[in-house]
Amino acid sequence: MKKIFLYIIFFITANAVNAQYYLRGEIKDEKNQPLQNVKILLHSNNHIYYSGSSGGFGITTNYRIDSLSLSLDGYEAKTIKVNSEQWQYITLKVLPSNVNKNRPKLISVAKNFEHTSHLKWHIDDETYFKMVENEYVNAYKYPNTGFSLNVNKASYSNVRRFIKNGSVVPPDAVRTEELINYFNLHYREPEPGSLFHFESQLTSCPWDMEKQLLFLNINAKKLNLSMVPPGNFVFLIDASGSMDSPNRLPLLKAAFQMFVKNLRPIDTVSIVAYGGTVGIWMQPTGGAEKEKIIKRIEELNAVGDTPGESAIMTAYALARSVYNKNSNNRIILATDGDFNVGQTSEKALEDLITKERQSGIYLTCLGVGMGNFKDSKLQTLANKGNGNYAYLDDINEAEKVLVKELTQTFYAVADDVFLNVKFNSNLVKAYRLIGFDNRRDAVEDSTIDLEGGEIGSGNSVLAVFEIIPASDKLFHPDVLAKDVVASIEMRYSLCDDTTQLQMVKDCINNYTGFEMIDKDLQFATAVTMFALKVKQSKYIKLVNWDDIRRIASASYNPDSYLQTEFLQLVDKAAEIYNPKKKKRNKRD
């Protein structure tokens, strides 16, 4: 009898422990709008769940009473006790600092200056954001400035495409910092145990001897490809009718096939294709099955319309289904950006990606094509997707991005990276950040909101300031070499952590004449002048193409194909922008 009684007690207890309860509810904002993709942590088992498109959720638990932690970018996190016998009505409040989270973001900020404007340029059906070039800022009134450290390089290859085709470049297509950083100049390996290496250099300004240049150089640690986490890649390939030309889908197929040949057995690839319809073209496949992956890529054909919104949602759903927290989870979107079905505006796509970025999945964009190329859309998607953006104008660029610079492109070492610079007004009268220009719609917003960028493995990021010294020259005998020209604070997060870290450095007065500074910095100056010239900047009107070529010729690395090609690009641009007038025949 005693044994039977103990058995009954054990049976009841076991059933109580293994009982299944169902937590149900909905999550909305303060305006009663459903919130999608809210991250839900169930405390009893530490599993992560997400709310659906209507804000609803349903979670099984072994306990009648449990607790949840909820978080969503731009909203106050909340931890609550829940009862499985009750429907949960949960409201998340918008963070005060994120009321305008979905507004266009600034990538640099410096107050109290007038904004320049460009004429509106039409290049077939291509779209570019209208940009506002940074102006000079009074260092005494406004010593602080900040900017996002993005490592996108799409603008250089796009500019190259225009010039090679004998065309003037739309000024808004020129993002000066992307041209400078295309070459990954002046890379210095960080010290062991350090994530970044920082250097600064003060020198004379070749186009205005009354001014000086301050170079800031941030170098990210190189990751050993054999040691990096497994890659969990979703290829999102535009196979619509607009991609039916040699420099579009065929170029992308060749590019992805090159990328596949370098996959490791531990890597995984899935393919989502869209053209007329959206479908999973290939289920997750290990990197050892290279022939199978290459064959599926080759079988793609361009047909139908472009349901970009639906395709992006499908890719994220697939990426989430195979998500591995110990992997590099990344969608690689390859398209001309010409979405014509579903949500197609930059604002609508921005909202979509903002919701998806909470999943821990990065978004890299590869742009191709001409005539209907949507640079503005791809720039929006990459920035909002915590990723980067490259433009493939030919197979050589595809090899550079997907093979030679694979870790730089696809393996980030830090997120949300931005730099704050505080100038010493005793030494600097005024300063101007070259490049890192803002979208006009962002600048015209009275509330400033600065967004950080992503830095990939082995990247060297150069930022250039044009400064007006407070005295005649910063190397005046009264100015000591140890004096601080500017203080730098870099803030960033590690890829697997939202905790914000910082690095603080001083830019000392290390003035060196231009002819004596490192060749890489001289070459970067030539690229800067080229970018400003093509952009038709008012700050470099007195510079001619011979000046640019002279500096580039004296500093380029002849062993670098890209730097050699740049010299050819300068010559070609000179012909386009300063065509030689034909001599008139005496008989005329």
Phi, psi and omega per residue, in radians:
M1 nan -0.725 3.132
K2 -1.078 -0.707 3.136
K3 -1.125 -0.701 3.136
I4 -1.105 -0.744 3.135
F5 -1.075 -0.752 3.124
L6 -1.134 -0.642 3.140
Y7 -1.135 -0.725 -3.139
I8 -1.115 -0.778 3.114
I9 -1.038 -0.773 3.133
F10 -1.082 -0.736 -3.100
F11 -1.104 -0.766 -3.130
I12 -1.138 -0.756 -3.128
T13 -1.114 -0.758 -3.131
A14 -1.098 -0.717 3.126
N15 -1.158 -0.603 3.119
A16 -1.162 -0.701 -3.137
V17 -1.168 -0.720 -3.053
N18 -1.605 0.123 -3.132
A19 -1.067 2.506 3.133
Q20 -1.854 2.178 3.075
Y21 -2.034 2.810 -3.053
Y22 -2.208 2.008 3.090
L23 -1.574 2.143 -3.121
R24 -2.273 2.653 3.115
G25 3.017 -2.964 -3.139
E26 -2.504 2.597 -3.107
I27 -2.088 2.223 -3.127
K28 -2.340 2.931 3.044
D29 -1.605 -3.046 -3.074
E30 -1.223 -0.264 3.077
K31 -1.677 0.235 3.110
N32 1.169 0.430 3.079
Q33 -1.646 2.337 -3.116
P34 -1.100 2.508 3.136
L35 -1.923 2.068 -3.136
Q36 -1.587 2.623 3.036
N37 1.097 0.507 2.986
V38 -1.205 2.258 3.136
K39 -1.352 2.160 -3.070
I40 -2.078 2.032 3.085
L41 -1.738 2.063 3.066
L42 -1.533 1.997 -2.976
H43 -1.154 -0.549 -3.047
S44 -1.163 -0.476 -3.138
N45 -2.265 0.017 3.133
N46 1.054 0.469 3.077
H47 -1.572 2.627 -3.129
I48 -1.821 2.358 3.067
Y49 -2.294 2.950 3.135
Y50 -2.357 2.541 3.086
S51 -1.262 2.669 -3.114
G52 -1.467 -3.006 -3.061
S53 -1.112 -0.457 3.127
S54 -1.664 0.122 -3.115
G55 1.476 -0.040 -3.082
G56 -1.452 2.815 3.078
F57 -2.649 2.689 3.051
G58 -2.511 2.093 -3.012
I59 -2.312 2.308 3.063
T60 -1.500 2.515 3.125
T61 -2.548 2.775 3.120
N62 -1.553 0.009 -3.048
Y63 -2.213 2.442 3.110
R64 -1.167 -0.696 3.080
I65 -1.912 2.189 -3.132
D66 -2.436 -3.054 3.103
S67 -2.443 2.643 -3.085
L68 -2.257 2.561 2.922
S69 -2.025 2.265 -3.071
L70 -2.090 2.425 3.134
S71 -2.607 2.537 3.099
L72 -2.691 2.370 -3.113
D73 -0.941 2.191 3.121
G74 1.642 -0.035 -3.109
Y75 -2.195 2.697 3.098
E76 -1.202 2.273 3.087
A77 -1.174 2.656 -3.091
K78 -2.493 2.415 3.015
T79 -2.095 2.245 -3.057
I80 -2.406 2.683 2.996
K81 -1.574 2.408 -3.082
V82 -2.245 2.597 3.115
N83 -2.005 2.142 -3.066
S84 -1.133 -0.254 -3.140
E85 -1.524 -0.016 -3.120
Q86 -2.167 2.543 3.024
W87 -1.324 2.301 -3.052
Q88 -1.616 2.096 3.019
Y89 -1.850 1.857 -3.011
I90 -2.030 2.329 3.111
T91 -2.079 2.261 3.047
L92 -1.843 2.381 -3.140
K93 -1.627 2.492 3.094
V94 -1.229 2.350 3.062
L95 -1.129 2.388 3.136
P96 -0.941 -0.652 -3.105
S97 -1.388 -0.075 -3.089
N98 -2.160 0.367 3.126
V99 -0.997 -0.614 -3.126
N100 -1.898 0.665 -3.018
K101 -1.018 -0.575 -3.063
N102 -1.635 0.169 3.036
R103 -1.230 2.776 3.012
P104 -0.987 2.432 -3.057
K105 -1.642 2.563 2.945
L106 -1.414 2.522 2.987
I107 -1.856 -0.163 3.006
S108 -2.617 2.731 -3.128
V109 -2.554 2.288 3.029
A110 -2.693 2.157 -2.945
K111 -1.510 2.853 2.979
N112 1.140 0.970 3.011
F113 -2.530 2.705 3.119
E114 -1.345 2.726 -3.090
H115 -1.928 2.266 3.104
T116 -1.384 2.907 3.101
S117 -2.453 2.715 3.099
H118 -1.950 2.724 2.930
L119 -1.149 2.731 -3.135
K120 -1.398 2.202 -3.109
W121 -1.834 2.396 3.069
H122 -2.066 2.060 3.059
I123 -2.094 1.639 -3.049
D124 0.903 -2.149 -3.122
D125 -1.998 0.472 3.122
E126 -1.431 2.641 -3.124
T127 -2.216 2.384 3.094
Y128 -2.384 2.531 3.057
F129 -1.176 2.424 3.021
K130 -1.267 2.232 -3.025
M131 -1.938 2.670 3.092
V132 -2.009 2.078 -3.098
E133 -1.305 2.392 3.138
N134 -1.093 2.451 -3.133
E135 -1.811 3.079 3.028
Y136 -1.262 2.506 -3.118
V137 -2.182 2.366 3.093
N138 -1.202 2.054 -3.046
A139 -1.251 -0.430 3.125
Y140 -1.270 -0.784 -3.132
K141 -1.338 -0.679 -3.045
Y142 -2.327 1.334 -3.083
P143 -1.257 -0.337 -3.057
N144 -1.713 2.435 2.964
T145 -2.524 2.704 -3.137
G146 -2.449 2.696 3.094
F147 -2.724 2.695 -3.139
S148 -1.433 2.397 3.140
L149 -1.621 1.371 3.064
N150 -1.485 2.621 3.104
V151 -2.107 0.479 3.019
N152 -1.099 2.541 -3.108
K153 -2.288 0.241 -3.035
A154 -1.101 -0.598 -3.008
S155 -1.093 -0.653 -3.090
Y156 -1.090 -0.883 -3.100
S157 -1.185 -0.494 3.074
N158 -1.241 -0.752 3.063
V159 -1.057 -0.740 3.112
R160 -1.028 -0.688 3.132
R161 -1.065 -0.792 3.125
F162 -1.070 -0.831 -3.044
I163 -1.182 -0.711 3.110
K164 -1.096 -0.506 3.113
N165 -1.509 0.083 3.084
G166 1.327 0.477 -3.050
S167 -2.030 2.553 2.973
V168 -1.137 2.493 -3.093
V169 -1.558 2.327 3.026
P170 -1.049 2.219 -3.088
P171 -0.928 -0.635 -3.105
D172 -1.297 -0.161 3.059
A173 -1.432 -0.182 -3.081
V174 -1.674 1.878 3.013
R175 -1.857 1.774 -2.935
T176 -0.929 -0.765 -3.100
E177 -1.119 -0.496 3.114
E178 -1.291 -0.583 3.066
L179 -1.180 -0.755 -3.127
I180 -1.096 -0.777 -3.017
N181 -1.525 0.025 3.076
Y182 -1.066 -0.564 -3.013
F183 -1.594 -0.098 -3.129
N184 0.920 0.897 -3.019
L185 -1.362 2.663 2.978
H186 1.028 0.743 3.134
Y187 -1.311 2.311 3.079
R188 -2.261 2.181 -3.092
E189 -1.141 2.258 3.076
P190 -1.069 2.722 3.077
E191 -1.070 2.642 3.100
P192 -0.922 2.305 -3.130
G193 1.537 -0.140 3.132
S194 -1.796 2.540 3.129
L195 -1.509 -0.531 -3.076
F196 -2.311 2.673 2.969
H197 -2.133 2.353 -3.093
F198 -2.142 2.404 3.028
E199 -2.420 2.700 3.000
S200 -2.367 2.686 3.139
Q201 -2.545 2.261 3.099
L202 -1.860 2.317 -3.114
T203 -2.651 3.097 3.117
S204 -1.358 2.804 -3.125
C205 -1.765 2.021 -3.028
P206 -1.104 -0.461 -3.096
W207 -1.686 -0.064 3.102
D208 -2.778 1.753 -3.017
M209 -1.219 -0.156 3.063
E210 -1.474 -0.092 -3.128
K211 -2.091 2.987 3.122
Q212 -2.354 2.838 3.120
L213 -1.963 2.407 3.023
L214 -2.049 2.026 3.102
F215 -1.650 2.293 2.969
L216 -1.980 2.248 -3.042
N217 -2.228 2.026 3.125
I218 -1.988 2.152 -3.109
N219 -2.001 2.254 -3.133
A220 -1.656 2.564 3.134
K221 -0.994 2.454 3.069
K222 -1.472 2.288 3.067
L223 -1.643 2.386 3.064
N224 -1.323 2.112 -3.057
L225 -0.989 -0.570 -3.135
S226 -1.271 -0.261 -3.075
M227 -1.897 -0.159 -3.088
V228 -1.265 2.733 -3.122
P229 -1.051 2.810 3.097
P230 -1.010 2.513 3.063
G231 -1.567 2.240 3.100
N232 -2.032 1.531 -2.939
F233 -1.795 2.409 2.971
V234 -2.020 1.949 3.056
F235 -1.375 2.100 3.082
L236 -1.926 1.750 -2.923
I237 -1.919 2.190 3.072
D238 -1.341 1.943 3.111
A239 -2.057 0.619 -3.136
S240 -1.440 3.041 -3.083
G241 -1.063 -0.540 -3.123
S242 -1.193 -0.205 -3.112
M243 -1.624 0.121 -3.042
D244 -1.513 1.198 3.011
S245 -2.716 2.722 -3.005
P246 -0.978 -0.558 -3.091
N247 -1.595 0.316 3.128
R248 -2.170 -1.796 -3.051
L249 -1.059 -0.783 3.103
P250 -1.019 -0.680 3.100
L251 -1.121 -0.760 3.139
L252 -1.140 -0.682 3.120
K253 -1.067 -0.796 3.113
A254 -1.109 -0.668 -3.121
A255 -1.145 -0.848 -3.128
F256 -1.156 -0.584 3.112
Q257 -1.165 -0.645 3.047
M258 -1.112 -0.735 -3.137
F259 -1.083 -0.741 -3.102
V260 -1.079 -0.617 -3.098
K261 -1.113 -0.317 3.135
N262 -1.785 0.130 3.110
L263 -1.203 2.632 3.046
R264 -1.722 2.784 3.107
P265 -0.992 -0.493 -3.109
I266 -1.397 -0.170 3.133
D267 -1.448 2.748 3.139
T268 -2.314 2.455 3.116
V269 -2.239 2.352 2.959
S270 -2.150 2.729 3.136
I271 -2.266 2.215 2.954
V272 -1.970 2.229 3.139
A273 -2.083 2.537 3.105
Y274 -2.436 2.282 3.105
G275 -3.027 1.714 -2.992
G276 1.479 -1.020 3.071
T277 -2.176 2.956 3.104
V278 -2.027 2.319 3.134
G279 -2.702 2.764 3.039
I280 -1.399 1.856 -3.060
W281 -1.314 -0.556 3.097
M282 -2.606 2.220 3.085
Q283 -1.184 2.833 -3.129
P284 -0.861 2.221 -3.047
T285 -2.338 2.360 -3.114
G286 -1.183 2.645 -3.101
G287 -1.109 -0.290 3.111
A288 -1.260 -0.374 -3.102
E289 -1.621 0.988 -3.059
K290 -1.071 -0.744 -3.093
E291 -1.092 -0.679 3.123
K292 -1.128 -0.771 -3.117
I293 -1.146 -0.808 -3.137
I294 -1.062 -0.699 3.140
K295 -1.104 -0.760 3.140
R296 -1.140 -0.651 3.095
I297 -1.119 -0.765 -3.106
E298 -1.111 -0.477 -3.089
E299 -1.374 -0.071 3.128
L300 -1.226 2.430 3.084
N301 -2.301 2.573 -3.110
A302 -1.514 2.096 3.134
V303 -2.835 2.579 2.996
G304 1.537 -3.087 3.139
D305 -1.467 -2.960 -2.961
T306 -2.173 1.467 3.127
P307 -1.424 1.216 -3.025
G308 -1.071 -0.747 -3.107
E309 -1.046 -0.858 -3.134
S310 -1.089 -0.661 -3.137
A311 -1.140 -0.736 3.134
I312 -1.095 -0.760 -3.142
M313 -1.113 -0.690 3.104
T314 -1.113 -0.738 -3.130
A315 -1.119 -0.750 3.113
Y316 -1.133 -0.701 3.115
A317 -1.084 -0.739 3.124
L318 -1.160 -0.745 3.136
A319 -1.085 -0.674 3.120
R320 -1.188 -0.600 -3.098
S321 -1.194 -0.429 3.139
V322 -2.011 0.308 -3.072
Y323 -1.049 2.385 3.086
N324 -2.316 2.026 -3.061
K325 -1.087 -0.317 3.134
N326 -1.681 0.174 -3.116
S327 -2.022 2.927 2.978
N328 -1.534 1.672 -3.068
N329 -1.552 1.993 -2.998
R330 -2.573 2.342 2.973
I331 -1.658 2.354 3.089
I332 -2.002 1.787 -3.134
L333 -1.556 2.189 -3.132
A334 -2.154 2.041 -3.003
T335 -2.895 2.931 2.942
D336 -1.555 -0.033 3.076
G337 1.385 0.116 -3.057
D338 -1.538 1.209 3.120
F339 -1.282 2.302 -3.134
N340 -2.298 0.150 3.078
V341 -2.302 2.384 -3.119
G342 1.413 -2.729 3.125
Q343 -1.197 2.164 -3.050
T344 -2.155 -0.251 -3.101
S345 -1.347 2.759 3.104
E346 -1.042 -0.701 -3.101
K347 -1.125 -0.777 -3.124
A348 -1.146 -0.714 3.121
L349 -1.188 -0.632 3.110
E350 -1.066 -0.763 3.119
D351 -1.107 -0.720 -3.128
L352 -1.075 -0.849 -3.082
I353 -1.226 -0.588 3.104
T354 -1.029 -0.669 3.110
K355 -1.198 -0.616 -3.034
E356 -1.439 -0.373 -3.006
R357 -1.149 -0.295 3.141
Q358 -1.195 -0.269 -3.036
S359 -1.307 -0.125 -3.111
G360 1.408 0.306 -3.126
I361 -1.889 2.229 3.130
Y362 -1.489 2.712 3.109
L363 -2.213 1.996 3.029
T364 -1.800 2.371 3.137
C365 -1.983 2.318 3.049
L366 -2.038 2.033 -3.131
G367 -1.714 2.570 3.099
V368 -2.489 2.947 2.978
G369 1.603 3.083 3.110
M370 -2.666 2.816 3.117
G371 1.609 -0.891 3.092
N372 -2.148 0.377 -3.083
F373 -1.166 2.273 -3.083
K374 -1.888 1.358 3.131
D375 -1.026 -0.701 -3.079
S376 -1.098 -0.681 -3.142
K377 -1.171 -0.789 -3.102
L378 -1.203 -0.609 3.077
Q379 -1.101 -0.731 3.115
T380 -1.093 -0.834 -3.086
L381 -1.085 -0.799 -3.113
A382 -1.145 -0.769 -3.123
N383 -1.113 -0.761 -3.117
K384 -1.317 -0.404 -3.092
G385 -1.593 0.254 -3.141
N386 1.028 0.587 -3.084
G387 -2.268 -2.750 -3.128
N388 -2.295 3.082 -2.955
Y389 -2.524 2.245 3.098
A390 -2.306 2.631 3.077
Y391 -1.973 2.226 -3.118
L392 -1.774 1.830 3.128
D393 -1.626 -0.281 3.076
D394 -2.807 3.118 -3.062
I395 -1.196 -0.498 3.102
N396 -1.140 -0.701 3.107
E397 -1.181 -0.640 3.087
A398 -1.056 -0.749 3.127
E399 -1.152 -0.689 3.120
K400 -1.057 -0.835 -3.040
V401 -1.299 -0.754 -2.974
L402 -1.692 -0.218 -3.109
V403 -2.153 -1.126 -3.042
K404 -1.139 -0.642 -3.115
E405 -1.983 0.648 -3.046
L406 -0.993 -0.848 -3.093
T407 -1.215 -0.589 3.088
Q408 -1.117 -0.662 -3.058
T409 -1.364 -0.727 -2.923
F410 -2.001 -0.109 -3.115
Y411 -2.166 1.785 -3.122
A412 -1.415 2.568 3.036
V413 -1.862 -0.309 3.140
A414 -2.730 2.602 3.110
D415 -2.010 2.897 3.010
D416 0.833 0.841 -3.086
V417 -1.587 2.162 2.997
F418 -2.553 2.732 -2.986
L419 -2.010 2.347 2.981
N420 -1.950 2.258 -3.119
V421 -2.069 2.216 3.086
K422 -2.034 1.989 -3.087
F423 -1.468 2.577 3.062
N424 -1.488 1.850 -3.043
S425 -1.208 -0.215 3.049
N426 -1.243 -0.423 -3.127
L427 -1.923 -0.507 -3.052
V428 -2.028 2.104 3.124
K429 -1.406 -0.762 -3.141
A430 -2.678 2.772 -3.125
Y431 -2.500 2.748 3.067
R432 -2.457 2.138 3.058
L433 -1.352 2.131 -3.127
I434 -1.524 2.152 -3.076
G435 1.418 -2.857 -3.063
F436 0.921 0.647 -3.131
D437 -1.251 2.734 -3.082
N438 -1.812 2.689 2.998
R439 -1.133 2.476 -3.128
R440 -1.037 -0.692 -3.100
D441 -1.192 -0.426 3.074
A442 -1.347 -0.738 -3.103
V443 -1.152 -0.623 -3.078
E444 -1.289 -0.182 3.039
D445 -1.351 2.288 -3.063
S446 -1.283 -0.307 -3.135
T447 -1.731 2.146 -3.072
I448 -1.519 2.305 3.135
D449 -2.430 1.980 -3.030
L450 -1.767 2.269 -3.089
E451 -1.926 2.362 3.136
G452 -1.374 2.937 3.141
G453 -2.065 -3.129 3.139
E454 -1.884 2.437 3.054
I455 -2.068 2.230 -3.128
G456 -1.573 2.911 -3.132
S457 -0.986 2.282 3.041
G458 1.269 0.281 3.137
N459 -1.460 2.453 2.992
S460 -1.948 2.067 -3.113
V461 -1.910 2.147 3.108
L462 -1.883 2.319 2.973
A463 -2.131 2.452 -3.056
V464 -2.168 2.236 3.036
F465 -1.913 2.405 2.963
E466 -1.717 2.158 -3.047
I467 -2.195 2.626 3.034
I468 -1.867 2.008 -3.109
P469 -1.111 2.610 3.092
A470 -1.231 -0.598 3.060
S471 -1.801 -3.048 -3.127
D472 -1.032 -0.773 -3.137
K473 -2.544 2.499 3.124
L474 -1.210 -0.329 3.136
F475 -1.644 0.324 3.063
H476 -0.973 2.518 -3.101
P477 -0.949 -0.478 -3.137
D478 -1.301 -0.256 -3.130
V479 -1.691 2.010 -3.087
L480 -1.359 2.645 -3.126
A481 -1.082 -0.502 -3.093
K482 -1.425 -0.163 -3.118
D483 -1.085 2.498 -3.081
V484 -1.568 2.109 3.106
V485 -1.388 -0.685 -3.141
A486 -2.724 2.651 3.050
S487 -1.876 2.418 -3.065
I488 -2.025 2.322 2.989
E489 -2.209 2.022 3.094
M490 -1.841 2.209 3.117
R491 -1.971 2.470 -3.085
Y492 -2.804 2.932 3.042
S493 -2.195 2.566 3.010
L494 -1.278 2.727 -2.998
C495 -1.138 -0.454 -3.098
D496 -1.849 0.325 -3.059
D497 -2.682 2.450 3.122
T498 -1.604 -0.059 3.125
T499 -1.085 2.270 -3.115
Q500 -1.504 2.235 3.114
L501 -1.924 2.936 3.115
Q502 -2.572 2.691 3.067
M503 -2.257 2.263 -3.099
V504 -2.044 2.268 -3.139
K505 -2.454 2.779 3.050
D506 -1.949 2.471 3.012
C507 -1.702 1.798 -3.110
I508 -1.437 2.846 3.119
N509 -1.296 1.576 3.124
N510 -1.950 0.706 -3.080
Y511 -0.872 2.287 3.067
T512 -2.407 2.406 3.113
G513 -0.994 2.599 -3.016
F514 -1.010 -0.686 -3.098
E515 -1.188 -0.229 -3.064
M516 -1.856 -0.137 -3.127
I517 -1.340 2.937 -3.114
D518 -0.958 2.466 -3.113
K519 -1.016 -0.621 3.126
D520 -1.063 -0.681 -3.140
L521 -1.272 -0.569 3.037
Q522 -1.121 -0.764 3.139
F523 -1.146 -0.688 3.088
A524 -1.045 -0.604 3.102
T525 -1.147 -0.730 3.100
A526 -1.075 -0.724 3.119
V527 -1.142 -0.683 3.097
T528 -1.055 -0.808 3.125
M529 -1.097 -0.727 3.101
F530 -1.041 -0.831 -3.114
A531 -1.073 -0.797 -3.133
L532 -1.154 -0.606 3.121
K533 -1.173 -0.792 3.127
V534 -1.182 -0.582 3.107
K535 -1.272 -0.198 -3.106
Q536 1.059 0.749 -3.137
S537 -1.193 2.482 3.105
K538 -1.267 -0.177 -3.062
Y539 -1.552 0.012 -3.072
I540 -2.450 0.550 -3.049
K541 -1.104 -0.537 -3.060
L542 -1.455 -0.128 -3.130
V543 -1.426 2.387 3.054
N544 -1.943 2.968 -3.052
W545 -1.143 -0.522 3.106
D546 -1.136 -0.629 3.094
D547 -1.067 -0.772 -3.124
I548 -1.138 -0.783 -3.101
R549 -1.163 -0.627 3.138
R550 -1.061 -0.822 -3.124
I551 -1.188 -0.729 -3.138
A552 -1.130 -0.728 -3.115
S553 -1.136 -0.580 -3.103
A554 -1.412 -0.236 -3.004
S555 -2.171 -0.192 -3.049
Y556 -1.251 2.735 3.089
N557 -1.631 1.921 -3.085
P558 -1.105 -0.303 3.105
D559 -1.445 -0.131 3.140
S560 -1.697 2.051 3.117
Y561 -1.071 -0.705 -3.078
L562 -1.161 -0.694 3.137
Q563 -1.251 -0.608 3.064
T564 -1.141 -0.733 3.119
E565 -1.090 -0.593 -3.141
F566 -1.048 -0.701 3.100
L567 -1.024 -0.714 3.107
Q568 -1.142 -0.627 -3.140
L569 -1.163 -0.678 3.100
V570 -1.072 -0.790 3.136
D571 -1.092 -0.737 -3.137
K572 -1.147 -0.723 3.129
A573 -1.119 -0.663 3.125
A574 -1.061 -0.696 3.116
E575 -1.145 -0.638 -3.103
I576 -1.290 -0.781 -3.037
Y577 -1.501 -0.425 3.101
N578 -2.265 1.174 -3.097
P579 -1.128 2.416 3.126
K580 -1.313 2.289 3.134
K581 -1.290 2.377 3.117
K582 -1.250 2.422 3.108
K583 -1.199 2.333 -3.109
R584 -1.326 2.418 3.105
N585 -1.173 2.405 -3.109
K586 -1.004 -0.476 -3.121
R587 -1.295 -0.322 -3.096
D588 -1.203 nan nan
